[in-house]
């Protein structure tokens, strides 16, 4: 009998790739959706009001990836949506799962390397303390909101995800036009560490977390090679055979409302995937140049 996975955020970059991967392997995938008029393989829910736990009965695994996108102008309303979509949605879903008669064996819940804040050159493992700022506080509350699932005996894994490299979405897709036209460069000093992961490895990590029964708590979804923004810029320009000499002044970025730049593109997080390496996960793309070449030029 096919195993069943419930996925929230299944239309997102990682969610769609995970859903496609599981479906290809014979899983029955059901998507949690907010819109009206959902189909047979979909379950309606509202992150702020919850979900009927009866509709979740019988799932073998839950992969919770939903959340408001963060790369936009941070108005007060935008920050509220970023926070509430993650914290309220996770709490509502984990409470519903805790009430199920037949509970899933595992809940894999998105988080982010924003948990660590701006930490300079400090090596950051899953045991490192949380940082400060809006994103760090949001990530801490996001992870805590899944506590009802853990208390109900569901194995809980938090994916502290870094920048996912894909030409089809996310940060890399946004960067590509400027790089292709030769009008890109490092951001501010470029010294800030830029944690990254290939989309293929991000999907493989979710699959790994599904089957590794001993894997619990936070895991850093980041490649083993740590690079700075300047190194990332140089490597991407090399792969595309384009110049990248136009640095973006840090002062201009800091003028963006809501401290968005300071907590995202200017923040430094030298993240190490310690628990994945200890658990024996094998990265397909451990080095940045190889990951970018395969994604952008197919080799």
N, C-alpha and C positions, 0 to 999 in steps of 0.2 A: 504494500500500500504506500502511495506517495506521501512524503512528509509535506506538511503545510507551513509556510512562512507568511506572517503578516508583516507588511512593510509600509511605514509612513514615509512621506517624502519620496515616493517611488517615481515621481516625475523629475526629480533633481538629477544632477550629474552622477553622483555615486548610486543613488537609489535605482535609477533606470538600469545602470550597468549591473548592479547586484541582482535585480529582478530578472534581467535577461539571462544572466549566468545560472541562476538557480532553476529557472524554467527549462533551460537547455539540459540540465542535469536531472530533470524529471520531478522537481519539486512542484507542488501546487502553491502558487503565489497569489495571495490576496492583498490588495492595496487599500490602505486607509485613505479616504478622500474626504475633502470638505464640501465639494460641490453637491448640488441636488441631482437626482436622476442617475445614481450610480448603477453600474452593471453587476452581473452575476459574480464576478471575481473581485468586487469592490465592497468595502464596508464604510458607511458614512460615520464621520465623527466631527466634533468641533473641539479644537484644542482648549478653548476657554471654558467649555461646558462639559466636556468629557465624552464618554462613549458607553453604550450599553454593554456591560460585560458579557451578556449572553451571546452577543455577536462575535465574541473573541474565543468562545469555547472550542477546544479541540486543536488549537494551533500548537505546533511543535516548537516554533521559534518566532520571536518578534524582533524585527530590526527597525528601530525608531530613529529616523533621520530627518524628520521635519523641523523646519525653523525658518524664520524670516531671513532673507539674505542680508549680509552685513555691509557689503561694499556699495555704499550709497551715501548721500549727505545725511549726517546724523542730526536730525532735528530731535526735539524732545519726544515727539510722537514716534519717530522712527526707532529711537532707543527703547521706548516702551514696547513696541512690537517685537523688536529683537529679543528683549528679555522675556516678555510674556509668552511668545510663541514657543520658546524653549522650556521655560520653567513650568508654566501652567499646563502646557501640552504633555510634558513628561509626567507631571504629577497625576493628571487625569488618566493617562494611559496606564501607569503603574498601579494606581488604585483599582482600576477596572480589572487588570490582570490578577491582582491579589484576590479578587472576589470569584474568579473562575473556579469551577469545580475541578476541571482538568486543566491545570496550569501548564504553560509552556516550560520546556526545560531550560530555556535561555532567553534573556532579553539583552540585545545588543543596542546600546543607546549612544547616539552621537554626542560628542563633546568637541573641544577644540584646543589647540595649543595656546590659544588666548588665555587659557587657565593660568599660564605662567607669567603673563605680563611681560614687561620690558626688562630683560635680565642681562643685557650686555653679552659677555663672553662666557658666562657661567654655564657649565654643562648641566642640562636639565633631564633628569630621568623621572619616571613615574612617581618616585618617592620625594621629589622636590616639592617644596612648599608652594602654595598658590601665590600669585603676584597680586598687584594692586591695580585699581582702575575698573572701569565699567565692564570690560570684557572678562577680566579675571573674576570679578564678583559674579557676573552672570553665569560663567562656566561652573563656578563652585556651587551656585544654587541649582543649576541645571542638573549636575550630577547628584546632588542631595535629593532632588525631587523624585528620583527613581527608588528611594529607600523603601517604599511600600512593597515593591516587587521583591527586593532582596529579603525583607522580613517575612515574605510569604514563601520563601524557599526557592525562588527562581534565581538561577545563576545569572549574575549581572556583569556585563562588560561595558566599559565606557571607552569609546573611540576618541581619543584626543587627536583630532585630525589636523594635519597641516595643509598647505596649499596643494591642491590636486592638479596635476598637469594633464590637461586635455585641450586639444585644439577645438573641441566641440562645446566647450563651456568653461565657466570659472575664470580665474585670474589670467591664465595663459591666453585664452581666447581674446580677452580684453587687451592684453599687451601686444599681440601679434601685429596689428596694423601699423603701429608706430615703429616697431622693429623692422618690419618689411620695407617701410618707406625710409629707413635710416634716420629717423628723428627721435630715437630713444636713447636712454642712458641710465646711469645709476641714479638712485633716489637719495638725495642729500649726500652724506659722506659715503654711503654704500657699505659702511662697516657693519651694519646691522645684520644679524644672522637671519636667514630666510629658509625656514623649514619647508620641505616639499616631499611629495610622494607621487609616483606615477598612478594613473587611474587603474591600470592593470593590477598593481600591487595593493591599492586600496581595496579593490574587490576581493583579491586573494586573502587579504587580512580579515575581512568580514567572514569569508568562507572558513578560514583557519579558526576564528573565534567560535564559529558554530560547532565545530567538531572537537575542539580541544577542551575537554571537560575540566581540566585543572586551571584554565585561564579565567581569571575573575578580576574585577576592579578595573582601574584605568590602564590603557595601553597607548603608547605614543605611536600614532600612525604617521610615521616620518621615515624617510630613507636614512640609511646609516651615514651617508656622506653629508656633512654639514658644510654649507656654503654661505657666504655673505651675499648681500644684494649686489655688490660690485662683481663678485665671481659669477653669480647667476646671470647678470647682464652680459658679461664677457662671453660666457658659454653659449647663451641663446643667440647672440650676434654671430658667433663663430659658426654655429649650426646652420643659421640662415644665410651666411656669407654676406652680412650687411654690417656697416659701421654702427657704433653705438657710443657716440662721444658727447651727446647733449645731456648733461646732468641736470636733474630737476632740483632746484634749490630747496633745502629743507624749510626755510622760512615760508616759502609759498605754500608748501604742503601743510604747514602748521596753521595756516589761516583757514583751512577747511573747518566748518562748524562742528561742534560736539566732540573735539579731540579725536576724530575718526583716524586721521593720519598717524597721530602719535601712538595710537593703540593697535594699529594694523600695519601699514606699510613701513613705518619708521621704527616699530618695536623690534627688538632683537630677542630671538628665542633659539638658543643653540640646543636643539632637542635631540635626544638619543633614544632609539627604540629598544631600550634595555630589555623589557619583558618579552618582546617578540623574539629577540636574539636568544635569550635564555631558554625560550620555549621551543627553539629550533626552526623558526620561520625562515624560509629561504626567499630573499628578495630577487625578483626578476630584474629589477632595475636599481641596483644599489648605488650607481653613480649617475650624476646629473647629465653629463654629455650623452651617454648611451640612452637614457630615458627620453631626452629631447629629440635625439636623432630618430629613434623608433617612432615617436609620436608625430613628428613633423615631416620626416623624409622616408620613413619606412625601413630604416636600417640602422 
